């Protein structure tokens, strides 16, 4: 990992990981998540805090910039960096797919608490973070690893809107779910959550 970020156009660059992640997510959404997306049609009506609005405005341009950067970020094929990053990236896809299945197979009027939702309240966000970390490691790029940290921080801020919506919709059952399930896998629950 060098201090100066690598920047070269090539066929074996990080865009492969990004494109495959997007394709797998899109296919999962088509076959599993379409019905489940009805659950989120109401979320935008929840008032957002100033921090959540700022986070939302930063998130999309930053994501697009990371996608563009991935076109110029070479993968470290044949190195330990590549293999460790590849394993982490594949793990992120598995977590994401299981999360979509859990979400898509839960009735619309029920809280999603099965599959990966048993061990994390936000497994899809966690999957995205692991994907970005995996790409950063596979490419030995501190820039992409930094992006992963900023991305998860912005997601953490934006989650507040969703949680207020879920508390309003499911009240006691969501509060109990929050008390027994950490936000991230392996992360202890905070009393402030």
Secondary structure, DSSP 8 states (H G I E B T S, - for coil): --SS------SSBTHHHHHHHHHHHHHHIIIIIHHHGGGGTTGGGS---HHHHHHHHHHHHHHHHHHHHHHT-B--TTSHHHHHHHHHHHHHHHHHHHHHHHHHHS-TTS---SGGGGT-TTHHHHHHHHHHHHHHHHTT-HHHHHHHHHHHHHHHHHHHHHHHHHHHHHTHHHHHHHHHS-SSTT----TT-
